[in-house]
Amino acid sequence: MDRYQYLLLMAACIAITLPLEFVLGARVYRRPALLVTAMVPVVVAFSVWDIVGIWRGHWSYNPLYVTGIELPLRMPLEELVFFVVIPICGLLTYEAVGQVLRLVRRLRSGTDAHA
């Protein structure tokens, strides 16, 4: 089970923030083109940085806590998953906070919140 802790943590992050899409109307998953546009630079930049760090020996990953599945250039699968999941969670949170703030502004201005 220890080998899957990293991936389980990423799954928990998605599970915890997923309701923001539906309950608060974050609209991150419903706009896939914008999501991909926001994700690609992050995933590419951090993947390159990670690979360089691994090659130079700046950091490594404990084999007890990763699945052992390596992507090209020795990057663990879990790292790529991290670089995808955490920005999605951040975008969901950002968009949900924006939705709540817009609702609060409408309520304070006295307009109908559903208009």
N, C-alpha and C positions, 0 to 999 in steps of 0.2 A: 504493500500500500504506500510506503514511503516514496516509491518511484513515481507515484502519480500525484504527490502533494502539490506540486507546481501547477499542473493542469487542473486539478480540483479547485485550487484557489482561483484560477482564471475563470473556471465555470461558475464559481460562487460570485465573482465580480459581475459577470453577465447576468446571473439570476437576480442579484440584488438590484441592479440598475435597470433591468428590462421593464419593470412596471412603469418607469418614468415615461417610456414611449407611449403607453396606453392610458395610464391614469392621468398624467399631467400633460399629455400631448406634445412630447418632446420632438416628434417627427424626425428622428434621425434615421431609423431604418426605412421609413417611407420615402426618403429622398436618397436612393442609393448612389446616384451620380455625384451628389455633393459629398456624401460620406466617403466615396472612393477618392475624390479630389482632395479631401482633407487628410485622408489616411496615407496615400502614396508617399508624399514627401517624408512623413514621420517614419514610416516603415523602412523606407530606403535609407534615410540618414542614420537611423539608429542601428539598422542591420549592418551597414558598413562599419560604423563605429564599433559594434560588438565584434565583428569578424576581425578587425584590426587589433582590438584588445586581446582576443584569443590568440591570434598569430604571434603577437609580441610577448605573450605570457603575462599580460597585465592582470588577467583574471581567468578563472576556469570554473567549471561546474562540478559539484560533487556528484559522482555517478550514483550515489545512494538516493539522490533526490530528483533525478531526471530519468526519463524513460529509456535513454540510450539511443533514441532516434535522432540522428544528426542530418541536418540539411547540408547542401554543398558548402564547402569551406569550413567544416567542423562546427557550424552553429547548431546548438541544440534546438529541437523543435519547439521546446517551451519558450525560448527567447522570441521566436517569431510570433508565437501565440500571444506573448506578453505585449509585443509591439503593436499588435492588432487590437487586443482586448482593452487594454488600459486607455488608449485614446478614444475608443468607442464609449467606454464608461464616462470619460471626461466630457465628451460631446453630449451624451445623454444628460448628464448633470447640468452642464451649461445651458442647454436648450430648455430643460425643465425649470431651472431657476428663472430664465427669461420669460417663460410662460406664466409662472407665478407672479413675477413682477408686473407683467402686463395686466394681469387680472387685478392685482392690488391697485394699480393706477386707475383702471376703469372703475373699480368700486369706489375709490376715493373721489373721483371726478363726478360720481353720481350717475354714470351711464350704465345701461344694462350690460351685465357681464357676458351675456350670450349674443350680443349684437355684433 
